[in-house]
Amino acid sequence: MGKWLQKNQGDPAFEKINEKHNHLHALAQSALRMYEKKEYAFFLLPYIDIVAYSYTIRDMLLHFYFVEHLDSIYIDPLSGLPNYLQLFHSIETFSADKSLFVFNIEGFSHINMVHGHKKSNKIIKEIANYLNSRCEEGMAYRIYADEFAVILPTQGREKKMRELKDGIEAYPFQIDATPIDIRLYGSVARVGPNVLELCEYGLIASREQHGIIANADTIEKKQLEAFAENISFQQKLRLAFMDNRIKLYYQPILDLKHNRIEKYEALMRLEDDDGTIHTPAFFLDTLKSMYLYPEVTKLVIQQAFSYFKDKPYGFSLNLTYGDIKNPELRTFIVTILKNNPETASRCTFELIESEAILNMEEIHAFIKMAHDYGAKVAIDDFGSGYSNYDLVFNLEIDYIKIDGSLIKNLLNDNKSQIMVNSIITLAEEKGAKVIAEWVSDPALLEKVKEIGIEYAQGFHIGKPAPDLHSAEL
């Protein structure tokens, strides 16, 4: 292993593994000396650490495998199947002689609750292997969680769907020697406009019909309207995702030194089926409770990287602590940074201050990873409520975004002025730059310039908009 690590010296991913490997080697030598001296009581101490380091290295090697061998944002790292991003692209290349069969596992959330996510993932992998062995190469997809899709010839699709459904339901799934019965519900539709949305409506119908595969080709407009009136908010979010109605809006950030727009913050929006645009305040709490949430985050990141790839601007993306600790999402982020180094160098990940203190070790590791691949990190909403100044001192951040509640009162509130000045001093000590949020009028902009803040963001600079030109006032 040492030679393998030496061969790849310089790669950030390998350097981390190498560091752990060196510690493991030193522990092993120490343990051997104690064992030879028959100091068995002391031998147990390094032995326990050896086991812990071994598991850590194993996890890091698995992470390396995902990034190196599934080196694409279009591959689902758990199942190895093409993911929903690839499915979106694939559908555009097919005509009505192909059909989309989408299915879910009934009660999979209960299996997760009883056995835990790690053990339940075994079922996801086995279903993926089953689909790969019985479908044309590249025609089976994992959309998210327990939802899969298969592209089939429209002619004779009923027989093929029945074979797949019956085969999976008859498969001898087990977790810890306990048999797991699987039942599927699904829907099918010819490839065409809004086929993913139609299949999602079909899934709702199939669940109500106890697993009978719903033919979404026969769903009429009146039925869709009836569905829309009765479906839950979570189902509406699923439909929005499948119909590609999760959008990005862009708000400009002004470089005050050079008086020019230098970067944009990418902000998630939900387009309702009637065209109404909703901010995250309307849907984010519900979305975070769904299995769908990590996939939406991946979609947002991919959209931003694609949009800014050929544009001369920096851009920022919001991440939560939950995003950072999700291993599949971390793998996705590493992969997209690694495969897009120039775009990555213009990307900033914004972490909310109140969440950044939840696990400093994990946050520190994420920041180091982002820096290793050329991206930057900002602490967002700094100064809201009780601010943890130790957070800034202990983390190598690039930007501090001062919470808008302080900025909006900067002209007439002495306490806000003192707080803002202290944050500027803190940033200078750390070599971080400061961004003022909620800059809403010319007087506030002049004040922000006067006290030495480098960047400004707010409605006076520009409102969030679906394209860069209309975002600038």
C-alpha positions in Angstrom: 0.0 0.0 0.0 2.9 2.4 0.8 4.2 2.1 -2.8 0.8 2.7 -4.2 0.4 5.9 -2.1 3.9 7.0 -3.0 3.1 6.6 -6.7 0.2 9.0 -6.4 2.0 11.5 -4.2 0.6 15.0 -4.6 -3.0 14.2 -5.2 -5.0 15.7 -2.3 -7.1 12.5 -1.9 -4.0 10.3 -1.6 -2.3 12.7 0.8 -5.1 12.2 3.3 -4.9 8.5 3.0 -1.2 8.6 3.2 -1.3 10.6 6.5 -3.7 8.0 8.0 -1.5 5.2 6.7 1.6 6.6 8.3 -0.2 6.9 11.7 -1.4 3.3 11.3 2.2 2.1 10.5 3.5 3.9 13.6 0.8 2.4 15.8 1.5 -1.1 14.4 5.2 -0.8 15.2 4.4 0.4 18.7 1.9 -2.4 19.3 4.5 -5.0 18.0 7.1 -3.8 20.5 4.6 -4.0 23.4 3.6 -7.5 22.3 7.2 -8.7 22.1 7.8 -7.3 25.6 4.7 -9.1 26.8 3.1 -5.8 27.9 -0.3 -7.1 26.9 -2.3 -4.5 28.9 -0.6 -1.7 27.1 -0.7 -3.6 23.8 -4.6 -3.3 23.8 -4.4 0.6 23.6 -2.7 0.9 20.3 -4.5 -2.2 19.0 -7.9 -0.4 19.5 -6.5 2.6 17.6 -5.2 0.3 14.8 -8.7 -1.1 14.3 -10.2 2.4 14.2 -7.6 3.7 11.7 -8.1 0.6 9.6 -11.8 1.3 9.3 -11.1 5.0 8.5 -8.6 4.1 5.7 -11.1 1.6 4.4 -13.8 4.3 4.1 -11.3 6.7 2.5 -10.4 4.0 -0.1 -14.1 3.4 -0.8 -14.5 7.2 -1.3 -11.5 7.2 -3.7 -13.0 4.3 -5.6 -16.3 6.2 -6.1 -14.5 9.3 -7.3 -11.8 7.6 -9.4 -13.8 4.7 -10.9 -17.3 6.3 -11.0 -15.7 9.6 -12.1 -18.9 11.1 -13.4 -21.7 13.2 -12.0 -24.0 11.1 -14.1 -23.3 7.8 -12.2 -25.0 7.0 -9.0 -22.2 5.9 -6.6 -24.2 3.5 -4.5 -25.8 1.4 -7.3 -23.3 2.1 -10.1 -26.3 2.9 -12.4 -26.8 6.0 -14.5 -28.6 8.6 -12.3 -31.5 11.0 -12.9 -29.2 13.6 -14.5 -28.3 11.0 -17.2 -31.9 10.0 -17.5 -32.9 13.6 -18.3 -30.3 13.6 -21.1 -31.2 10.1 -22.3 -34.9 10.9 -22.7 -34.1 13.7 -25.2 -32.5 11.1 -27.5 -35.3 8.6 -27.6 -38.6 8.7 -29.5 -42.0 7.1 -28.8 -40.8 3.7 -29.9 -39.2 3.7 -26.4 -41.1 3.7 -23.1 -40.1 4.7 -19.6 -40.9 2.3 -16.8 -40.6 3.9 -13.3 -41.0 1.9 -10.1 -40.7 2.3 -6.3 -40.3 -0.1 -3.5 -43.4 -0.1 -1.3 -42.7 0.7 2.3 -38.9 1.1 1.8 -38.9 3.8 4.5 -40.1 1.2 7.0 -37.2 -1.1 6.0 -34.8 1.8 6.5 -36.2 2.5 10.0 -36.0 -1.2 11.1 -32.6 -2.1 9.7 -30.9 1.2 9.1 -29.8 2.9 5.9 -26.5 1.1 5.5 -28.0 -2.3 5.6 -31.0 -1.3 3.5 -28.6 -0.1 0.8 -27.8 -3.7 0.2 -31.2 -4.1 -1.3 -30.7 -1.1 -3.6 -27.4 -2.6 -4.8 -29.0 -6.0 -5.4 -31.9 -4.4 -7.4 -29.4 -2.5 -9.5 -27.4 -5.7 -10.2 -30.7 -7.5 -11.1 -31.6 -4.7 -13.6 -28.2 -4.6 -15.1 -28.4 -8.4 -15.8 -31.8 -8.2 -17.5 -31.8 -4.8 -19.3 -29.8 -3.4 -22.2 -26.6 -1.8 -21.0 -27.2 1.8 -19.8 -31.0 1.5 -19.9 -31.6 1.1 -16.2 -31.3 4.1 -13.9 -31.5 4.9 -10.2 -33.5 8.2 -9.9 -33.1 8.5 -6.1 -33.6 6.5 -2.9 -35.8 3.5 -3.8 -37.0 4.9 -7.2 -35.7 3.3 -10.4 -36.3 3.7 -14.1 -35.9 1.5 -17.1 -36.0 2.4 -20.8 -37.9 -0.3 -22.8 -39.1 -0.8 -26.3 -42.7 0.4 -26.4 -43.7 -2.7 -28.4 -44.0 -5.6 -26.0 -43.3 -3.5 -22.9 -46.1 -5.1 -20.8 -44.3 -8.5 -20.9 -40.9 -7.0 -20.1 -42.3 -4.9 -17.2 -44.1 -7.9 -15.7 -40.9 -10.0 -15.9 -38.9 -7.3 -14.1 -41.5 -6.7 -11.5 -42.1 -10.4 -10.8 -38.4 -11.1 -10.8 -37.6 -8.4 -8.2 -40.5 -9.4 -6.0 -39.5 -13.0 -6.1 -35.8 -12.3 -5.4 -34.5 -13.7 -2.0 -33.6 -10.4 -0.4 -32.1 -10.7 3.1 -30.7 -8.4 5.8 -28.8 -10.2 8.6 -30.3 -13.5 7.5 -33.8 -12.0 7.8 -35.9 -12.4 4.6 -37.2 -9.1 3.2 -40.3 -9.2 1.1 -40.3 -6.6 -1.6 -43.4 -5.2 -3.4 -43.2 -2.7 -6.2 -45.6 -0.1 -7.6 -44.9 1.5 -10.9 -46.0 3.3 -14.0 -45.1 3.5 -17.7 -45.4 6.0 -20.5 -44.1 6.4 -24.0 -41.1 8.7 -24.2 -42.2 12.3 -25.0 -42.8 15.7 -23.5 -43.2 15.6 -19.7 -42.8 11.8 -19.6 -41.1 11.9 -16.2 -44.0 14.0 -14.7 -46.6 11.6 -16.3 -44.8 8.6 -14.8 -44.8 10.3 -11.3 -48.6 10.8 -11.6 -48.8 7.1 -12.6 -46.8 6.1 -9.5 -49.5 7.8 -7.4 -52.2 5.9 -9.2 -50.3 2.6 -8.9 -49.9 3.1 -5.1 -53.6 3.6 -4.8 -54.3 0.5 -7.0 -52.1 -1.7 -4.7 -49.1 -2.1 -7.1 -50.9 -2.5 -10.5 -48.6 -0.9 -13.1 -50.3 2.3 -14.2 -50.4 3.1 -17.9 -49.6 6.9 -17.8 -50.3 7.2 -21.5 -54.0 6.9 -20.7 -54.0 9.7 -18.1 -56.1 12.6 -19.4 -55.9 16.2 -18.6 -59.0 16.1 -16.4 -57.5 13.2 -14.4 -54.3 15.2 -13.9 -56.3 18.2 -12.6 -58.0 15.9 -10.2 -54.7 14.4 -9.1 -53.3 17.9 -8.6 -56.1 18.9 -6.3 -55.6 15.9 -4.0 -51.9 15.1 -3.9 -49.8 16.0 -0.9 -47.3 18.8 -0.8 -44.4 16.2 -0.9 -45.9 14.7 -4.0 -46.0 18.1 -5.6 -42.3 18.5 -4.9 -41.6 15.2 -6.4 -43.5 16.2 -9.5 -41.6 19.5 -9.7 -38.3 17.7 -9.6 -39.3 15.2 -12.2 -40.7 17.9 -14.5 -37.4 19.9 -14.1 -39.2 22.8 -12.3 -36.5 23.3 -9.7 -34.8 26.4 -11.1 -31.9 28.6 -10.3 -32.1 32.4 -9.9 -29.0 34.6 -9.7 -28.4 37.6 -7.6 -25.3 39.8 -8.4 -22.6 40.6 -5.9 -20.8 44.0 -6.5 -17.0 44.4 -6.1 -16.9 47.8 -4.4 -13.3 48.4 -5.0 -13.6 48.1 -8.8 -17.3 49.0 -9.0 -18.3 46.0 -11.1 -20.3 42.8 -10.8 -17.8 40.1 -10.1 -19.9 37.1 -8.9 -23.5 35.9 -8.4 -25.2 33.9 -5.7 -27.2 30.9 -7.2 -30.5 30.7 -5.4 -33.0 27.8 -5.6 -36.6 28.5 -6.7 -39.6 26.2 -7.3 -41.8 26.8 -10.4 -45.3 25.8 -9.7 -47.3 24.0 -12.4 -49.2 27.3 -13.0 -45.9 29.2 -13.5 -45.8 30.8 -10.0 -42.2 31.1 -8.7 -41.7 30.2 -5.0 -38.7 31.0 -2.8 -37.2 28.3 -0.5 -39.3 29.7 2.5 -42.3 28.1 0.8 -40.9 24.5 0.3 -37.4 24.0 1.8 -38.4 22.6 5.2 -40.6 20.0 3.6 -38.0 19.2 1.0 -35.3 18.6 3.6 -37.5 15.9 5.2 -37.7 13.9 1.9 -35.3 11.4 0.4 -35.4 13.6 -2.6 -33.5 16.4 -1.0 -29.9 15.3 -1.7 -30.8 14.8 -5.4 -32.2 18.3 -5.6 -29.0 19.6 -4.1 -27.0 17.7 -6.7 -29.2 19.1 -9.5 -28.7 22.6 -8.2 -24.9 22.2 -8.1 -24.8 20.6 -11.6 -27.0 23.4 -13.0 -24.8 26.1 -11.5 -21.6 24.5 -12.8 -23.1 24.1 -16.3 -24.5 27.7 -16.4 -21.2 29.4 -15.3 -18.9 27.1 -17.2 -18.4 29.6 -20.0 -19.1 32.8 -18.1 -16.4 35.1 -16.7 -18.0 35.3 -13.2 -17.6 33.7 -9.8 -20.7 32.1 -8.3 -21.7 30.8 -4.9 -23.9 27.9 -3.8 -25.6 27.3 -0.4 -24.9 24.1 1.5 -26.2 22.9 4.8 -24.4 20.8 7.4 -26.7 17.9 6.3 -25.3 18.2 2.8 -21.7 18.1 4.0 -22.2 15.0 6.1 -24.0 13.1 3.3 -21.4 10.7 1.9 -23.0 10.4 -1.6 -23.4 14.2 -1.8 -19.7 14.7 -0.8 -18.7 12.3 -3.5 -20.8 14.2 -6.0 -19.2 17.5 -5.0 -15.6 16.1 -5.2 -16.4 14.6 -8.6 -17.8 17.8 -10.1 -14.9 19.9 -8.6 -12.3 17.4 -9.9 -13.8 17.3 -13.4 -14.3 21.0 -13.8 -11.1 22.7 -12.3 -11.5 26.1 -14.0 -15.2 26.4 -13.0 -14.4 25.1 -9.5 -11.9 27.9 -9.1 -14.8 30.4 -9.4 -17.1 28.5 -7.1 -17.8 29.5 -3.5 -19.7 27.2 -1.1 -21.7 29.2 1.5 -22.2 27.6 4.9 -24.7 29.0 7.4 -22.9 30.1 10.6 -25.3 28.4 13.0 -24.8 25.1 11.2 -21.1 25.4 10.8 -20.5 24.9 14.5 -22.4 21.6 14.7 -19.3 19.5 13.9 -16.1 21.5 13.5 -14.1 18.5 12.4 -16.4 17.6 9.5 -16.7 21.3 8.5 -12.9 21.7 8.6 -12.4 18.6 6.4 -15.0 19.9 3.9 -13.3 23.3 3.7 -9.9 21.6 3.2 -11.4 19.4 0.4 -12.9 22.5 -1.3 -9.6 24.3 -1.2 -7.7 21.3 -2.5 -9.8 21.4 -5.6 -9.7 25.2 -6.0 -13.1 26.2 -4.6 -13.7 28.8 -1.9 -15.8 28.8 1.3 -17.9 31.5 2.9 -19.7 31.7 6.2 -23.2 33.0 5.6 -25.5 35.0 7.9 -22.6 35.9 10.2 -23.7 38.2 13.0 -27.2 36.8 13.3 -28.0 36.2 16.9 -25.0 35.0 18.9 -21.9 34.9 16.7 -19.1 32.4 17.3 -15.9 34.4 16.6 -13.9 31.2 17.3 -15.6 29.7 14.3 -13.8 32.2 12.0 -10.5 31.8 13.8 -10.6 28.0 13.6 -11.7 27.6 10.0 -9.8 28.7 6.9 -12.7 30.5 5.3 -12.4 32.9 2.3 -15.5 35.2 2.8 -17.7 36.4 5.7 -21.2 37.4 4.6 -22.5 39.8 7.3 -26.1 39.0 8.1 -28.6 41.5 6.6 -30.2 42.3 9.9 -27.0 44.1 10.9 -26.5 45.8 7.5 -30.0 47.2 7.2 -29.6 49.0 10.5 -26.1 50.3 9.8 -27.2 53.9 9.2 -29.1 54.4 12.5 -28.1 51.8 15.0 -24.9 52.2 17.0 -24.9 48.5 18.1 -25.0 47.3 14.5 -22.1 49.6 13.6 -20.0 48.3 16.4 -20.8 44.6 15.4 -20.1 45.2 11.8 -16.8 47.0 12.5 -15.7 44.1 14.8 -16.5 41.6 12.0 -14.4 43.6 9.5 -11.5 43.6 11.9 -11.9 39.9 12.4 -11.9 39.3 8.7 -8.8 41.4 8.2 -7.0 39.3 10.9 -7.9 36.1 9.1 -7.3 37.4 5.5 -11.0 36.8 4.6 -13.1 39.2 2.5 -16.4 40.7 3.7 -19.7 40.7 1.8 -22.6 42.9 3.0 -26.1 41.5 2.5 -29.4 43.3 2.2 -27.9 46.5 0.7 -31.2 48.1 -0.3 -30.5 51.8 -1.2 -27.8 54.2 -2.3 -27.1 55.6 1.2 -26.6 52.2 2.6 -24.3 51.3 -0.3 -22.2 54.4 0.4 -21.9 53.5 4.1 -20.8 50.0 3.3 -18.1 51.4 1.0 -17.0 53.9 3.7 -16.4 51.4 6.4 -14.2 49.2 4.2 -16.4 46.3 3.2 -15.2 44.7 -0.1 -18.5 43.4 -1.6 -22.2 44.3 -1.5 -25.3 42.2 -2.3 -28.9 43.3 -2.1 -31.9 44.6 -4.0 -30.1 47.9 -4.7 -27.4 46.0 -6.5 -29.8 43.6 -8.2 -32.7 41.2 -7.5 -32.6 37.4 -8.0 -33.5 36.7 -11.6 -33.4 33.6 -14.0 -30.6 35.1 -16.0 -27.7 37.4 -15.4 -28.8 40.3 -17.5 -32.1 40.8 -15.8 -30.5 40.3 -12.4 -28.6 43.6 -12.7 -30.4 46.8 -12.1 
